[in-house]
């Protein structure tokens, strides 16, 4: 056995003795998960192996007892996992059958989409990213896992780390935004929050990195659409968050619905084998998305279920979600030599390893002695803090904050909408457990100071019958707070929008309220950036909240009344209109970069102008080239100055680093937090590089007048990219660097990277 690893050698010796030792002796001799998996795999029949690859769904609203045929499927070892079994007694019964009545007693996985909370709902992932604080995401995941574990959920299909550059795409709400570094850091934080450092712990839950890969690059911002991504873009932008999750020990990954350059992700050998297994040496489990194996037929990549199973298995997909191509055809495919038996064994190894990591063989049932913490005061306080830190102040003309003696007209379809403020992908949260803006504001200001009239009963409402009551309420108050945006169902999977404007008659009602000439504060809750251009000049302040969750009302009230200063920053570039999408800060330059100097607007063009380019470069005649708000943007109730940028050296060597620092001072009158951001540009490269790339950030809190020297360390590894030959390289040359409050401004300096060591 020369050349074999110690683990393989010990497993081989154990297998040799399979007929000479009693089973209990073999299992006692197996001390590692790898050894236990090999012993169990050696006992399994072909059909039992295939059974482990089947993930079966059940409606969480199913009524009546468990069907006998479902129980028989478990008893016969023909299913490896379930999703959406949400009655604890049903889960207990299915697990009991699997452990006590199936031949080998292999426990089941129970999966659920626990995305940004279970019962206590946190801000949507895009909102968590707006905090620029990965610890908030880690806390959200930890609370989610603790609560879901009480119901016996041991596997979640989160976090989603798709890079989202198009706000029309509904699932931007579930992403961490447009930046690769942010997606990496937030994904790792959520993986650690779900899984902890010990996946066998009672409240640990297996996480799933999804969707591998490129889902957020869907053409036209339309869900499930095709994606066209050059390989170096794939490696530089879309894959790194998954690599970071893999390195963090994420238990599973999920393939995406889309095709990538013509090959569906679920059957994409290049992604699942060449990169995931061979390059990254990932040993976790890979599961399909819902029916995505058989959807390869509609893609035109498979003629039927049999070919879909063959393509998915040979690409390296371990488990099939809800569809039954594996169940129906894997045995035949193996018999015919179209799928190798070794491939199936590898698939099952990954599944069993995850079950052993979760300690399901030792403790298959729910930990029913855990003291319930669902919707506990601690969890709600953590959700409240996350909602506070995620809110972004986009505009403020001395309208905020207001004191608690102010009388307020509270108007708008989301002012008292507990269900809607939770956002997308909430299966187990309940609107009645939310505290709305109305409830929180009445508790803080007193019911007599809050004059409530929704004006519109839901966000898409087009009739104006409630306008009169809303205007009358506004006339009685010192200030008007309009709480609008999108209902939760308007974002998320399969909810893409062509228009980003406020739905229904919201703009019309805001316009009428603005005529009263009173301070008008717009509070928005939504799952994506909203086109505020038609009404932003009519309001005095805008506080934006990506759907803030259960405690959105108290968080927003704390912010409006100045208990805390807003500290959220945009994790996405904010377009002026949907027609600007896709739009993102880290784009490349063209040969004719857009600039203010050569901009000619549509109304500036003379009638019957001579046919020419008018000097215009890379912009729209009617929208220009700048976004409404840049990536990283956000205001506070104070102001900050940036000064004195310095580099520790004008030159970086290949084995060295440089420090980049600047002075940040709070020059306002209130304590506030600032997100100090570090950007770099590689000026000349083998492949054209983005005009800016985020390389690091720090969130600091300063008292009025206080100053802090903020320093970042830059290394050659942070400057690497994939060249035309698909080699990851760091090229010598000149670089720009900024310490900035957002992606559009900041202090600038330059340095060079030399070939010297």
C-alpha positions, 0 to 999 in steps of 0.5 A: 500500500505504498503511496496511499494516505494513512486514512485510505490505508486504514479504511482499506484494512477495515474493509478487508476485515468486513467478513471476519469481524462482527459489525459492531467491532468494525464500527468501533474500530472506525474512528474518523468520519471517513472510515465510518463512511467507507464501512457504511458504503460497503454495506449498501446495495445499489438501490440504497445508494441511489436512495441517498441521492433523492431529496423529496419535498412535502408541502409545509401546509400538508394536512392529514397523516403522513401517507403510507407510501411516503413512509414505505419510501423511507422504510425501503431506504429510497430517500436521503432527505426531505424539505419542507416537513414542518410539523415536528411530529411528522419529522420525528416519525419519518426520522424514526422510520429511517433509523429504526425500520430501514435496513441500515438505519441511515438518518434523514436530512431535513431541509428548509429555506431559512434565509434571514430568520426563522420565527424572528426575522432579520433584514433581508440579506441585501439589507444585512449587507447594507450594514457593512458589518458581517457580524450582523449576518453571522448573528442573523444566521446564528439566531436562525439556526437556534430557532429552526433547530427547535423544529428539527431543521438541520439543513438550510439553503442559505446563504445566497452569494450570487453577485447581483448587478441588476436591480430588476432581478427579484433575487437581488433581495437575497444577495449581498449585492454587487461586490465580490469582496462583500459577498465573500465576507458576508457569505463566510459570516453566515456559514459560521453563524449557521454551522458554528465551529462544530457542525455536530452541536445541537443548534448547528445547522448545515449551510448551503452556498448557492447558487453555483454559479452566475445566477445573478448575471441573468440576461435582462434581469429576468429570473432563470434566464441565460448567462454569458460570462467570460471565464476570467470574469467568472473566476474574478467576480462570480466564483470567489464567494463560493471558494471562500465558503468552501474554505470556511467549511460550508457543508453543501452547495447548490447549483443554479437554474441558469445555463452558463455559456450554454451549459446548465449549471446542474450538468456543468462538469467544468464547474462541478468537477474541474473547478469545485472538486479538482481545483478547490478540493471541495469535499462537501455535498452538492445538491440541485435546485428545485427540479433543475435536473429535469429542467435541463430538458427544457433548456435543450441540454437533455432529451429526457429524464434519463439523459438529464440524470446521466448529465447531472451525475457525470457532472458531479451532482450528488443529490437531486431536489424534488425531481426523480431522474436519479431514482428512475434511471441511475441504476439503468445508467450504471448497468449500461456503463453511462455512469460509473459505479465509482461516480455514484459511490462518490456522490453517496460519500459526500451525502453520508459525510454531511450526515456524520458531520451533523452527528445524525447517526448518534443523535438523529432526533430533535433536541427536545430538551432545548429551552425555547428561544423562539422570538425571545427578547434577546433575539428580537433585540438582535433583529432590531439592531440589525435593522438599525444598522442596515438602514440607509439615509439617502437624503436629509434636508434638516428634516431628521431627526425629529424629537418625541414632542413632534406630532406626526402624520403617519401615512403609507401602505407599509406603515402598519404592514407587519407581513410586508416588512419581513420581506421575501423568503419568509416561510415561518415568520408571521406578520402578527409577530412584527412590530410595525412603524405605526405601533412603534411610533405610537409607543414612542411619541404617544398615540395622540401625536401620531395621526395615522391614515394609510392612504393606500391599503397596499403598495400596488393599490391604484385607486385614490379613495384614501387620499382625502383621509391621508391629507386631512391627517397630514394637516393636523401634524407638524411633519409627515412620514410616508412609509411606502415601497414594495410588498414583500411578494414583489421581490424574490425568486421569479419576481423581476420588475422592468420598472423600478418605480414605486408601485401603485399610486404612491408617487401620486399620493406623495405629490399631493402631500408635498403640496401641503408645504410641510416637512415630508419624510419618505421611509421606503421598505423594498427588496431592491433599489427603487427609482426615486427620481420622480419624487425625490425633489418633493420630499425632505428626507429619504430613509431606505430600508431593504425589508427590515424584518420583525423589528423594523418598526422600532428600528425605524422609529429609533432612527427617525427620532435620533436615538441613533444615527443611520449608518447603513451604506449602499451594497449596490449602485442605485440606478436612476431608472431600470433602463440603466441596469445592469449598473455597477461601480466596478465596471471597465472603461471603454475607449471613450470613457464617459465624463462630465466634460463631453456629456450632451443631454437630450434637451441640449441637442439642436433641432435638425442637428448635423449627424454626429456623435456630438462628443458623447461617450458611453452614456444615455442621452436622457439619463447620463452615465452617473447613478442616482447614488453610488455604491457605498453611499449613505448619510448620517446625522453628522458629517465626516472629513477625509484628509492627509492620505499617505502611503508607507511607500510609493512602491510595493514589492512582490513579497511585500505590502504597503500601508494606506492611511488617512485622517477621518474626522467627525466635523458634525455635532452628533456621534455617528458611524462612518464606513471608510472604504479602500479602492484600487485600480490597476491602470494597465493590465493583460485584461482591462481591469475595473475602474475601481475595486473594493479591497477593504473597509472599516466601520468606525464610530466617532464623537463630534470633533473626534478624529481617527487615523484609519490604515489599511494594508495592501498586498500583492495577492489583493491585486491578482486577476485572471489573465487571457490564459486563465492564469491568476497573476499579479502584474507589475505596473501602476495602480491608483488607490482611494480612501473614500466614503463611497465608490465615486469620491475620496482621497486619491494616491498612486503606487507601483508594483515592481518585479523585485522581491 
